[in-house]
Each structure stands twice: as structure tokens, then as C-alpha cells.
Amino acid sequence: MSAIPRRDQGGVVPRNTDGEHRGRQQGRLAGPNVLHVDHDGEQIRDAIVRQLAHGPYERSLLYYKPGTSATIVDVLASVELYTQKRFFETT
């Protein structure tokens, strides 16, 4: 098994002790391949076992938006690029 999950594999995201998601996960949408569990070793282990038993998930379009690649290309082509660091030759 790969150490880096593929998009179609499941994920396990621990919850805070009060059951709420905070920090990076707070308010974030989660696809059907993500299980939210408490910070509890047994719950985390059980969730991992469920995900492995489930196998690959159907592709989720949760974050899909048509034309995103073209929009990124257009923005990058139209903005003035800059460099934050200056490099000096020391010859």
C-alpha cells in the first residue's frame, strides 16, 4: 500500500475532544471518502480498517469547477510577476 493516499482512497480526520473540527478542517467540506473520528486510538484504528475494507471510492466532484485550468492559465499570463528576494553575484 502506498504511504501517500490517492484521491480515490479514503482518509481519516481526527476531531477535537468536543467533537468539533477546528483549525484547517473547520468549515471545510468533506467528500464521502473522509471519516471524521475523535482523538481516540481505537476509533482511528477502526476508521482505518473501514476505509481499507471499503476500497476505492467513486470520483467526487465536490471541488470540481469547469474551466479551472484555463482560468489559472489566463491569470498567470496576465499578472506581472515579481521576485521577493534579490540575488547578487559575488565573483
C-alpha positions in Angstrom: 0.0 0.0 0.0 1.2 3.5 -0.8 2.1 5.8 2.0 0.6 8.7 0.1 -3.2 8.3 -0.4 -4.6 8.7 -3.8 -7.7 10.9 -4.4 -10.0 7.8 -4.6 -8.8 6.4 -1.3 -10.3 7.3 2.0 -9.0 9.5 4.7 -9.4 9.7 8.5 -9.6 13.1 10.1 -9.5 13.2 13.9 -11.9 15.6 15.7 -11.2 17.6 18.8 -12.3 16.2 22.2 -15.6 18.1 22.0 -16.4 16.6 18.6 -15.8 19.8 16.6 -13.3 20.3 13.8 -11.0 23.2 14.3 -8.0 24.7 12.6 -7.5 23.8 8.9 -10.5 21.5 8.8 -13.1 23.8 10.4 -15.9 24.7 8.0 -14.3 22.6 5.2 -16.4 20.4 3.0 -15.5 16.7 3.1 -16.2 14.1 0.5 -17.8 10.7 1.2 -14.3 9.2 1.4 -13.4 11.1 4.6 -14.3 9.8 8.0 -14.3 12.1 11.0 -13.3 10.5 14.3 -12.4 11.5 17.8 -8.8 11.7 19.0 -9.1 8.1 20.2 -6.7 5.3 19.1 -9.4 2.7 18.8 -11.7 5.0 16.8 -8.9 5.9 14.5 -7.9 2.2 14.0 -11.5 1.2 13.4 -11.9 4.0 10.8 -8.7 2.9 9.0 -9.9 -0.7 8.9 -13.3 0.5 7.5 -11.5 2.6 4.8 -9.3 -0.2 3.8 -12.2 -2.6 3.6 -14.2 -0.2 1.6 -11.7 0.1 -1.2 -11.6 2.8 -3.9 -14.4 5.4 -3.8 -16.4 6.8 -6.7 -14.9 10.0 -8.1 -16.2 13.0 -6.2 -16.9 16.3 -7.9 -17.1 18.2 -4.6 -14.4 20.6 -5.6 -14.8 20.4 -9.4 -15.4 23.6 -11.4 -15.3 23.5 -15.2 -12.6 25.6 -16.8 -10.4 26.0 -13.8 -7.2 25.1 -15.7 -7.9 27.7 -18.4 -8.7 30.3 -15.7 -5.4 29.7 -13.9 -3.5 29.9 -17.3 -5.3 33.2 -18.1 -4.5 34.7 -14.7 -0.8 33.7 -14.8 -0.4 35.0 -18.3 -1.9 38.4 -17.3 -0.3 39.2 -14.0 3.1 40.9 -13.5 5.4 38.6 -11.8 7.8 39.8 -9.2 10.6 38.4 -7.1 10.8 38.9 -3.3 14.4 38.1 -3.0 17.3 39.9 -4.7 20.3 37.9 -5.8 23.7 39.4 -6.1 26.6 37.9 -8.0 29.7 37.5 -5.8 32.5 36.9 -8.3 
